Amino acid sequence: MAAQRIRIAIHGTIYGSFAAACIIRDTKVSVVPFNQVSADHAFKEGEDNRSLKKWREVHRKAFTPDYKAVGQDFDEKGDCVLEEFEVVYR
């Protein structure tokens, strides 16, 4: 399945220590199977050493309990919603 690109204009708020840290605007949202997330996206997210290997490790650990909660095993082909954004107010 090819990556899908969804066009939307959403503003959100990033919180830190229960206070607003900044306002963001989504620049790209796409739906991609977990096993097809790119090294470029992993780098942009900035997990640990910014490698795809680390991104997968961190996100597999985060997603597995959600799968288990609905009686399923983690699925490498399961869709991920990937968000890219810019800070519009800090």
N, C-alpha and C positions, 0 to 999 in steps of 0.2 A: 504494500500500500504506500503510495507516495504521500509525502507530507502535505497537509492541508493548511492553507493560510486563511485566517479569518480576519476580516477588516472590521475593526471597532475603534472607537475613541472613548477610552475610559480614563478617568482620573482617579487616583487612589491616594491613600495616606499610609505612609510607613511609620510605624510606632517603635519607639525605643524607651524602655523604662516607663511605660504607660503614658508617655507624652508624644505628641506628634513630632516626628523628626523631619519629615519632608512630604511634599506632594509630588506624585509622579503622574506621567501620562504614558500609557502603553503605546509603543511604536510598532510592535509586532507580537502577535499571538498565533501560535501554530500548534497543531496536534500531530504528534510524532510517536511512533512506537518506542518504548523504552530502549530497545536494542538498536535503534537508529538515531538516537540523540547524537549530535555531532561533537567532535572535540572542540570545535569553535564555540558552540553553545556552552559546553562545560567550562571552558576558559572564561567566557563572559560572566558566568554565575560566580566564579571565584572560590569554589570550594577548596579549602586546604591548599594544595599545590597546583590547583587549576587543571589537573589532568582529567581526561575522560574516565580513566580507571577509578580515580578517587570520587568523581561525580557519581558514577554508577554504584560504588560501594556505599556512599552516604545516602543516596536516594533509595537504593534497595532496602537498606536498613529502615528508612523512614516509611516506605510504602508497605513493607511486609506485614506489619500489624493490621493495616487496613484490609488487606486481602484476607488475613486470618479471621478478622472480625465477621466476615461474610462467608466463612467456611471454604476459602479458596487458597491455593498456593500462589506465591508470587509468580507473575507471568512476564517474562522478558519481552513479550510481544504486546503487552498491554499499552494502551495509549497514555501519553503524558501531554499535558497542556503546558507549553513553553511560553513564557512571557518575557519580552524585552521592553524596557522602558527608559524614559529620560526623566531626570529630576527637573520639575518646573518651578518649585519653590522650596527653599530651605530655611 
